[in-house]
Amino acid sequence: MGEESSMRSRWVKKLSNSIPRWYNARMGKLPDVHMAAAYSPILGYADLVYIDDGVVNIVEFKVRNFRGAIGQLLSYSNEFAKTPEFQAYRQLPIRLLIVAPRYDIPTQELADQHGIDYEVFVG
């Protein structure tokens, strides 16, 4: 298990078992069968998506390159409503969250500019 997957496994334990969640959730519409191979390398996969209290939470876990999560999360937010698996939730508000093992001021500043939450988690 990679470092980010391990962090996700520990972090997700704080969620109630009744909360719907998806791990490594593909984001965006499915390409047709003829384009699937071409799309495969560019599809985005959110580390975790969960629904809590009427809010869609899209989470990226990072152990390095924290700022890279900003672009990933913005892309996932844009693609969420186009994802067939999430059609039932597309009208809900979206919360974006970066979870990292340490604090990084430039990441916090950039996250704040885009309305993204940033949580330090070492558990």
N, C-alpha and C positions, 0 to 999 in steps of 0.2 A: 504494500500500500504506500503511495506517495505521501509526501509531507502534507500537501494540501488536503488530500483525502482523509488523512489521519486527523487533521485539525477539524475538518467538517464532521467526522464521526463523533468527536468529542463535543463539539459545539452544539450539534443537533440534539444531544441528550437533554438540553434544557427545554425543548419543545414538548408540549403535551402529545401523547400518542394519538390523540384524536384529530390532530391537525393534518390536513391533506398535504403531502409533499412529494416532490419529484426530484430525483438526483440525476445529474448530468442531463438536464432537460434540453432537448434540441429546440432551437428558436427559429421561427420563420416558417413560411409555407413549404410544403413538400414539393420538390421538383418532379416533373413527370418522369416516367421510367427511362426515357431516352436521355435525359439530362442528369440523372442521379449521380453518375460517376463524376461528371464535371463539377457538380455542386458539393460533393462530399468533402473536399478539403476546405471549403469556405463556410460551411455551416457552423453556426455558433452553438455552444452547449453551456448553459448556465450550470454552475456547480450545484445550486439548490434553488428550487422554487417552492414556496409554501404559502398557503392561504391561512391568514389568522385575523380574526375580528373584521372580516370584510375587506381585507387589504391583501393584495398580491405582493409577496416579498421575493425579490430576486437577489440572490446572494452569490458573491464571488469570494472565494477563500484564496489568499495570497500569502506566500512565505517570502517572496522577493518580487521586485518589479510591481510594487503596490499601485503606482500610477497607471500602469497598463490596465488595471481593472476598471478605471473610469470609462475608457472607450468601450470595453466589453459590455459593461452594464448599460451604457447609453444605447448601444446597438441592440441589446436584448430587450430593452424597454420599447424600442421602436418596432421590433419584430414580434413582440408578445401577442398582439391582437391578430397577427397573421398566422399564428401557430394553431393548427387544427385541434390539437389536444387541449388547448386552453380556451376554446371558443366560449364555453360556459362562463368564463371568468373575465372576458375581455372588457366588460364595462366597469370592473372594479378599479379603484385607485391602485397605483403601483408604488411600492417603496423599493429603492435600490440600496444595497448594503455591501460594503467591503468589510471583510473580516481578516485581520492580519495580526501577527504575533508581536508587533511593536508599533509605536507611534512614529509617524513621518509627517512633519509639518507641511511640506509641499503637497503631499497627497491630501491632507486634511483641507488645505486651502482650495485645491482644485475640486475636491468632492463638494465642499460648501458651495462653490460657484455653480455646480450642477444639481444641487439638492440631493446629493448622495450621502447617506449615513456611513460613518467610518467607525468601526469598533475594534478595539484592541482585545485580543483573546489569546491567552497563553495556557489555559486550562488543559 
